[in-house]
Amino acid sequence: MDVPRPRRDTRLEQRRNTRPMAHTIHDIGVASQIGSYSDAIEAKPNLRWLMTSGTPGLAVNGDGLPKDITGQAELAWQHILSILGKAGMTVTDIVKVTQYLTRADDIAAYAKVRTRYLGQARPASMLLVIPQLVWPEILVEVEIIAAKARDGR
């Protein structure tokens, strides 16, 4: 059976990995045993900071929530890219990402989406599996902290 490939998102390609991460990664070997993220990130002085609220995969046009984790994760990360773009930032500016899932069985599917959006960026990361988010049908929320030089570099 042929599985349809996801549509190529050129906006995603434009917004991720457009420049090397400007922050210093400090790895001690713990995070790399679990996933593609860093043990710690050192942000440079005199930066602009962006902190998002928990961002679910809720359609902005009022169409509600996709029923599956992949659909919700796709929308949540699209929203994160949109917020970063409004601040003149990309995923390479993300210092910390916190993810909340309501089902441990969704970790692998969520991680595939996350990896696609982050590309080679390796922010500090925390993934929690919790009993429920604000609406029972929300399966994932993503929040980030990003930092970028005031002069735009």
GIGI-V682169 format. One record per backbone hydrogen bond with DSSP energy under -0.5 kcal/mol. CO is the residue of the C=O (numbers start at 1). NH is the residue of the N-H. E is the energy in kcal/mol with one decimal. If there is no record, write none. Layout:
BEGIN
CO;NH;E, CO;NH;E
END
This chain:
BEGIN
2;4;-0.5, 8;10;-0.9, 9;13;-1.7, 10;14;-2.1, 11;15;-2.0, 12;16;-1.7, 15;91;-1.1, 24;42;-3.3, 25;27;-0.5, 30;33;-1.4, 31;34;-2.0, 31;35;-2.6, 35;37;-1.3, 38;125;-0.6, 40;26;-2.6, 41;43;-0.6, 42;24;-2.2, 46;150;-1.1, 48;148;-2.2, 50;146;-2.9, 54;56;-0.6, 55;142;-1.8, 56;58;-1.3, 57;66;-0.7, 59;62;-1.2, 64;59;-2.9, 68;72;-2.1, 69;73;-3.0, 70;74;-2.5, 71;75;-2.0, 72;76;-2.6, 73;77;-2.7, 74;78;-2.2, 75;79;-2.5, 76;80;-2.0, 77;81;-2.5, 78;82;-2.2, 79;83;-2.6, 80;84;-2.8, 81;85;-2.6, 82;86;-2.1, 83;87;-1.3, 84;87;-0.6, 84;89;-3.1, 85;88;-1.6, 90;93;-2.0, 91;94;-1.5, 92;22;-0.5, 93;147;-2.5, 95;124;-2.2, 96;145;-2.5, 97;126;-2.0, 98;143;-2.6, 99;101;-0.5, 99;128;-3.1, 100;141;-1.7, 101;130;-3.0, 103;106;-1.8, 104;107;-1.7, 106;110;-2.8, 107;111;-2.9, 108;112;-1.6, 109;113;-1.4, 110;114;-2.8, 111;115;-2.6, 112;116;-1.8, 113;117;-2.0, 114;118;-2.7, 115;119;-2.1, 118;121;-2.3, 123;38;-1.2, 124;97;-2.2, 126;99;-2.9, 128;101;-3.0, 128;130;-0.6, 135;138;-1.9, 137;139;-0.5, 139;102;-1.5, 140;57;-0.7, 141;100;-2.7, 142;55;-2.3, 143;98;-3.0, 144;52;-2.4, 145;95;-3.2, 145;96;-2.0, 146;50;-2.8, 148;48;-3.7, 149;152;-1.8
END
